[in-house]
């Protein structure tokens, strides 16, 4: 799934979402955003890094998005996908 390059970012995302459903904005404003900034480049800003990792975790079955409420939840939480 995730390369070692993103292990800390993925762990931060899962920890934040595990504490409760999160919006993208809330994730960016937290320590998750700080971790995403560690991976940003001129061509790939921090919010794109975070979005890519959220999608990778979603595709890996670890998280899902409740589109109606626009929040990220852990996949086993049973939130609407």
C-alpha positions in Angstrom: 0.0 0.0 0.0 1.9 3.1 1.2 5.5 3.4 0.6 7.7 4.1 3.7 7.9 7.7 2.5 4.3 8.3 3.5 4.1 6.1 6.6 4.2 8.9 9.1 1.6 10.9 7.1 -0.7 7.9 6.8 -0.4 7.1 10.5 -1.3 10.7 11.3 -4.3 10.6 9.1 -5.5 7.3 10.6 -5.0 8.6 14.1 -6.9 11.8 13.5 -9.8 10.0 11.8 -9.7 7.3 14.5 -10.4 10.1 17.1 -13.5 11.0 15.2 -14.8 11.9 11.8 -12.8 14.7 10.1 -13.3 17.1 7.3 -10.5 17.8 4.8 -10.2 21.3 6.2 -9.9 20.0 9.8 -7.2 17.6 8.7 -5.2 20.4 7.0 -5.5 22.6 10.0 -4.1 19.9 12.4 -0.8 18.1 12.8 -1.8 16.1 9.7 -1.4 19.3 7.6 2.0 19.8 9.2 3.0 16.3 8.1 1.7 16.9 4.6 3.8 20.1 4.3 6.9 17.9 4.9 6.1 16.3 1.5 5.1 19.3 -0.6 7.0 20.5 -3.6 6.7 23.3 -6.0 4.6 21.1 -8.3 2.6 19.4 -5.6 1.3 21.6 -2.7 0.5 20.3 0.7 -3.2 20.0 0.1 -2.6 17.8 -3.0 -0.3 15.6 -1.0 -3.0 15.1 1.7 -5.7 14.5 -0.9 -3.5 11.8 -2.6 -2.9 10.0 0.7 -6.6 10.2 1.6 -7.5 8.6 -1.7 -4.7 5.9 -1.3 -6.1 5.0 2.1 -9.6 5.0 0.7 -8.6 2.7 -2.1 -6.8 0.5 0.4 -10.1 0.1 2.3 -8.8 1.8 5.5 -11.0 4.9 5.4 -14.1 6.1 3.5 -15.8 9.4 2.9 -19.3 10.2 3.9 -20.2 12.3 0.9 -23.4 13.6 2.3 -21.7 15.1 5.4 -18.3 15.6 3.6 -16.3 13.9 6.3 -13.7 11.1 6.4 -14.3 8.1 8.7 -12.5 4.8 9.4 -13.9 2.1 7.1 -15.1 0.0 10.0 -17.1 2.8 11.6 -20.0 2.0 9.3 -20.5 5.5 8.0 -22.1 6.0 4.6 -19.7 5.8 1.7 
